[in-house]
Amino acid sequence: MKNKSIKTSAKIRSGESSYEGLQNNVRKLNTPEIEVWQNQYADKVYAINLDIPEFTCICPKTGLPDFAVIRIEYSPRKFCVELKSFKLYTISFRNLGIFHEHLINKILDDFVTAVKPRWVKITGIFNPRGGITTTVSAEYRSR
């Protein structure tokens, strides 16, 4: 155990984050299941907006927390997202080192797989880091 601690301390002193290398398999991250429920108005085209104003994850370079507002707008088809499971899904990123761009695309992939919407747009507005605010958006439209 002591050797692992020394190795981690050496990485941090050298400027390498303990989250280095985690981006290589970001598409295969094991995240909680996003549950859905049956939409009784699947014949109607309408939009649902979800805001997650206190989203957090970890910067994979510094190991420091990143804060963001995540906005999701989607048009359901057969299913709607179940909010409690989606909250648990988003919380799973709290201690995960992930780049902003990877995060938004991972959420999009998982959301589309679970909900199968007509369309969805996911936007992350990240608090400034180094004086730069980053906004990342990704969209899906069914064919």
Secondary structure, DSSP 8 states (H G I E B T S, - for coil): -HHHHHHHHHHHHTT--TTTTGGGGGGG-------EEE-TTTTS---EEEEEEEEEEE-TTT--EEEEEEEEEEE-SSEEE-HHHHHHHHHTTTT-B--HHHHHHHHHHHHHHHH--SEEEEEEEEEEETTEEEEEEEEEE--
